[in-house]
Amino acid sequence: MSVLKKVILWEYERGTWQYDLLCALIIAFIFLTPKSWFEKEFKTTTARGRVVIKQEDFLQSKEQIENQVRQIVGDPRVEVVAWRERRNEKGEVFYEVDLR
């Protein structure tokens, strides 16, 4: 346990073989670690855009909604993130669809 404590707290003096070994391990980690370990693709669910669809044109399945929105927007790469039911002043129902 004391060896682990010394390694974590870096209590070895410069010039000792333990110090040199720790430095070599750090350098090996830096140069031998695959780059993919540090590349993270964060997929955020922030909306890139928003489309409003009338209730009579709204379809319940996500795939159908995506196909409909792709036709409206003209971009085949559009993804539907979420949708919400809204009402206007007259009480008419429509849907806001968030896109990415």
VENNOR-V366273 format. One record per pair of residues at least 4 apart in sequence whose C-alpha atoms are under 8 Angstrom apart, sorted by the first residue. I is the first residue (numbers start at 1). J is the second residue. D is the distance in whole Angstrom. If there is no record, write none. Layout:
i=(I I)
j=(J J)
d=(D D)
//
This chain:
i=(1 2 3 4 5 6 6 6 7 7 7 12 12 12 13 14 14 15 15 16 17 18 19 20 21 22 23 24 25 26 27 28 28 29 33 34 35 36 45 45 46 47 47 47 47 48 48 48 49 49 49 50 50 50 50 51 51 51 51 51 52 52 52 52 53 53 53 53 53 53 54 54 54 54 55 55 55 58 58 59 59 60 60 61 62 62 63 64 65 65 66 66 66 66 67 68 69 69 70 70 70 70 70 71 71 78 78 79 79 80 80 80 80 81 81 81 81 82 82 82 83 83 83 83 84 84 84 85 85 85 85 86 86 86 86 87 87 87 87 88 88 88)
j=(5 6 7 8 9 10 11 12 11 12 22 16 18 19 19 19 20 19 20 20 21 22 23 24 25 26 27 28 29 30 31 32 33 33 37 38 39 40 81 100 100 81 98 99 100 98 99 100 98 99 100 96 97 98 99 69 96 97 98 99 94 95 96 97 57 58 94 95 96 97 58 93 94 95 93 94 95 65 95 64 65 64 65 65 66 80 67 68 69 80 70 78 79 80 71 72 73 78 74 75 76 77 78 75 76 99 100 99 100 97 98 99 100 97 98 99 100 97 98 99 95 96 97 98 95 96 97 93 94 95 96 93 94 95 96 91 92 93 94 92 93 94)
d=(6 6 6 6 6 6 5 7 7 8 8 7 7 6 7 6 8 7 7 6 6 6 6 6 6 6 6 6 6 6 6 6 8 6 7 8 7 8 7 8 7 7 5 5 5 7 5 5 6 5 7 7 5 5 6 8 6 5 7 8 7 6 5 6 6 6 6 5 7 7 6 7 5 6 6 5 7 7 7 6 6 7 7 6 6 7 6 6 6 8 6 7 6 6 6 6 6 8 5 5 5 8 6 7 8 6 6 6 5 7 6 5 6 8 5 5 6 6 5 7 6 5 4 6 6 5 7 7 6 5 7 6 5 6 7 5 5 5 6 6 7 8)
//
